[in-house]
Amino acid sequence: MVERHDAESMPEMFDLDDGLMLRRATTEHATAMARAVGESLEHLAPFMPWADDTAATPAVQHARLVGVERLWTAAKEYQFVVCPADETDDRVLGGVGLLGRDRWGVNPLSTEIGYWVHVDWCGRGIATRSSRALTSASFDVLDATVVVIACDEANLASNEVPRKLGFTHDRTIDRRPEAPGESGHLQIWLRTQEER
């Protein structure tokens, strides 16, 4: 769905208020991203299959972000870092992405939001505000008919985000766990254009 639009359609920044922003993720964020992941490994590893020691290295993050930039240019995926609005503060406080592929058989015109937050910044509504911004962008910029958030049933904090945003629990998919804290029950949450 996302690929029907050119990359210039998607804003590269969103104001989250309280001195925080979403900024387009680029290779310039590699070192700060690696540091944030490293500081949050114990917090992230139970539910994020990619969260390991290698993901906490600047070289691995740089290589990953090269691919992220390519996907943005191709208008297939939009990845953002959560960061302070003050550009002199280079910290990464989390990441949020907007995927344009229908991984769960919901609707070919759907987008999917994924997110993670630095361990020291949890409980401040960052994932909720970031997901709200990208839900609006999905409808307003990408003409999506449905926005999806998928979270393992055991990841209680992540499942609170779609609840707070008024998403509907559509179904639970049984699948093999991909990370040590996962239950193997993936909850699929939906928000439609009509429910805005």
N, C-alpha and C positions, 0 to 999 in steps of 0.2 A: 504494500500500500504506500509506504513512504516514498518508494522510488518513482512514483508518478509526479513528484514535485522536484524542483531543483534545489540544490543545497542552500541557495540564497534565501529561500522561503523561511527557513527556521532562524529565529533570533539567536545570536550567540551569547546573550546575557539575559538573565531574569533577576529582578530585584526581589529578594525574599523578606525584606524588612529586617529590623533589628541588626542592621549593619552586615548582613550576609547577602551573597549573590550566588547565582548559578552562572558559571562561565564555560564556554565551549572548552572541552578537554583537548589539549594539544601536547606535543612532546615537551613543551616548556614546563609542564607540570610533573615530569617524570620523577625528579628528585623528591619533591614535596609529596607526591602520591606514594612513593616507596616508603617514605618516612611515616606517613599516616597509616599505611597498611601495616608496617612493622610495629608501630605503637599499639595497634588494635588487633593483632593476630589472634590472641586468646579469645577476644570478643567475637571476631568474624569467623574463625575456623569451624565452629559447630554447624553453621548454615551456609557458608560460602565455599564451594568446592575449590575455588581458585586461591583461597587464602592460605598460603604457605610461605616458608622462608624465601623461596625464589621470587614470589610476588612482592617482597619487601626490598628488592634491589632496584636501583635506578636503571640499570641496563635492561632488565626484564620489563620494567614499566615503560621505558623509552620504546622498546620494540613493540609492545602492546599498543602504545599510543600512536605509533606510525600507522598501524592498522585502523585504529579509531579515526584518525584523520582521513584515511582513504574512504572509509564507510560514510563519513559525513559528506565528503565531496561527491560521492556517488548517490547521495540522498537515500541511503539504505538504513542508517542508524545514526542517532544523535546522542553523544555522550557529553556529560557536563561534570565539572567539579563543583562542590560546594566550598566557597571560600569567603574570607572577609571582603567586604566592599572596598576597604582600603587597599589599593593596589600595591602599596609598599609591604603589605603583610602577605607573604607567599604561602601560608599554610593551606593545606587541603583538609577540609573537615568532613569530607564524604564524597560520594559519587552517585550520580543518578543518570540513567540512560533511557532512551526512548527507542524501542526496537520496532521495525516495520515488517516483521514477518509473523504470520499466524501460527505460532508453535503448538497451540492447543486446540485447533479446529474450531475456533470461536466464530470467526468471520474474516473473509479475505480483506476486508477494509478496516481491520482492527490494528491498533498499536498496543505495545506492551511496555510498561514501566517497571524498571528494576532499580534498587537503591541499596546503599549501605552508608553508615554514619560512623565517624571516628568514635572510639569508645568514650572519650572525654566529653563528647558533645551529644550523647544520647539523652533522650528525655526532654529535648527542647523544641520538639515539633519540626525538626529540620526535614526529615523524610516526608512528613505530611505536607509541609509547605512546598517542597520541591516537587512532589507528585501532583499537587494541585496545579502548579504552574505548567507542568508538562501535560496534564490532562486537558487543560484549556488550550494549549498549543496543538495538541492532537486534533481537537475539534475545529479550532479556528484557523490553523495554518495548514494542517495536513488533511482536512476533510474526513477524518476517521469517523466511522459510525459507532465504534465500540472501543473503549480503552480497557485493557486487561492488566491486572496485577496478580501474579502467581506467587504464593508463599507456602512453604511447608507448614503443616498444621501445628507442629511443635514450636515454630518460630512465632511466639505470641506477640512480641513487639512489632514485627513486620506486619502481622495480620491486623494490628490495630490501625494501620495507615488506611487501607481501603475502607474499613468500617467508619473511620472518622470522616472520610470524604464522601460517604454515601454510596459506595459501591455495593453491589448485591453479590452475595455468595452464590455462584452459579452451580458449582459442582466440586467434588473432590475426586482427584485422580490418584489411583494407587500406582506407585512406581518404585523402582529400586532407589534407595537413598543414595545421594551423591556426596553427602558430607556427614560427618560422624553424629551430629545432633539431629539429623532429619528423621522423621517418623516413617517416611515412605508414603505419606498421604499429602498430596499437593492440593491446596485450596485455590480455586480459580475464582477471582472476583472481577465483576464487570460493571462498567458505567457506560450507558448509551448516550448518544447525542440527545435523545428525547428527554433524558433524565437530568440534563444540565440544570 
